[in-house]
Amino acid sequence: MAVVAGVAVYGAFEADRIAFLVLALGAGSVALLAFGLAAPSPPALVGSLVGIAASWSLSAWTRGSGAPGGTILAASGIFVAAELAYWSLEQASVPDEPELLARRAAGLALRAAGALALVSFALAALGLRAGGGLLLEAVGAAAAVALLALVLLLAQTDHQH
């Protein structure tokens, strides 16, 4: 919830115009996410995630050409929020073992790094500069290296079995 709310508020602050509309769309999406988690309702979760992505896209549109700063992190944050929201829908009567929980968390971290790298590459391929600065570029490069290492590790593990 916090990540999605952060994306909504940051998108409203970044919008050059119609910031109130961006914030209203984002706030409505956060409320729909809360309902989807409480109900539990997969359609509400999908709607909320589409809404928050639309809110960010609308905010970016108000800034003209180019991707606003934070686009890469917003996309990764929406991805992580989607993963966690769908984990919450699982009907498990037995709590996860610590090893399984650690494995799931590591998998989520790797997928989030992959999403970060994918968005970085997509923006670069489109010629859009996200304006993240040296630190964000270093994180993106590290994520790309980690993703390649993961692919190699999985290929070796699968080949050994």
N, C-alpha and C positions, 0 to 999 in steps of 0.2 A: 504494500500500500504506500509506504513512504517513498519508494523509488518512483512509482507512477505519479504520485502527488508532486514530487520534485520536478519531474519532467513537465508536468502541466504548468506549474508556477514559473519555472525557468523559461518555458516557451512563451508565456505571457509577457515576461520581462524582456525577452529578446525581440518580440514583435514590434515592428516599426509603426504599425497602425492596426486597428481593430483588436487591440490587446484584450479588451473586455470579452469579445467573442471567442478568442483563443482560450482565455481563462474559463469562460462558461462551458465550452466544449470539454476542456480538460477536467474541470470540476465535476461535470456530469458523468464523465468517464470514470473518475475515481469513485463516485457514488455508486455507479453501476457495478464496479469491481467489488465494492463492499457488499452489495446485494448478492452478487454472484458467489462470493465466498461464504456468506451467511446462509444462503438458500439451500444447498449448493446448486448452482445452475450453470452448466457449460455454455449455453447460448449467451448468458449475461457476461460471462468472462470473455468470450470472443468479442462481443459488442464493446466491452470496456476497452479491450486492447486495441481494437480498430479505432475507437474514439480517441484514445490517447495518441496513437500514431497520426491520426488526422489532425489533432490539435497541434502536434509538433510540425507537421507538414504545412499547415496553415500559417503557423508562425514563421517558418522558413520562407514561404511564399511572399510574405509581407516585406522581406528583406531584399527581394530582387534575386538576381542570379548569384550563384555561389551557395555553398552550404554554410549555415551559421555555425559559429563555434559551439561545441558541445554536441553536434549531430552524432558523432561516433559514439559518444558515451550515452546519449539518449537512446539510440538504437539498441545498444548493449543492455541498458537498463530495462527497456521494454521487454527484451528477450528474457532476461533473468526473471522479471516479474511474471511473465507468461509461464515459464517453467515452474516457478514456485506456486503460482495459482493452481496449476493443474496437479501438482503434487498434493495440494490440500484437498483435492477431490477424491483421492484414493481412499477406498473404504477398507482400511487395514484394521483388523481387530487386535492385532499384536503389534506392539511398537517395534520399530526397526532396531536391529542390533547395532551397536556402536560401529562395528566394522562396515556394515552395509551403509549406514548413515555417512560415514567418512568417504566411502566409495562414491556415493551419490553426490556428495558435496564436491568432491574432486572432479567428477564428471561434469557437474554444472559449471565449475570454474573453467574447465577446459572448453566447454561449449561456449561460454561467455567470451573467452579469449578468441575463439574461432569466429564468433559473431563480430567482435571488435575488428579482427583482421579482415573479415569479409567486407564489412562496411567501409573500412579504410581503403581496401583495394577497389571497391566499387566507386567510391568518390574520386579516387585517383584516376581510374579508367575513364570516368566521365569528365575529367578535367576540373572538378570542383575542389577548391581548397577549403578544408574545414576549419582552418585557423586555430588548430589546437596547440600549436607551439611545439618546441623541441621535446618536452616531456611526453606529450601525447603521441608524438611520432615514435619516440623510443618505446613506449608501451605497445604501440601497434607493431613495431618491428619485433619486439620480444614475443608478442602473441603469435605472430607469423612463424617464428622459429619454433615456439612451443607446439604449434599446430603441426608443423612438419615432423617434429620429434614424436608427437603422438601417433601420427600416421605410420611412421617407421616402426614404432614400438608395437602397434596393433598388427602390422603386417608380419613382424617377426613372431609375435605370439600366435597368430593364426597359422603361420607356416609351420610352427613347431608342433601343433596339434594335429 
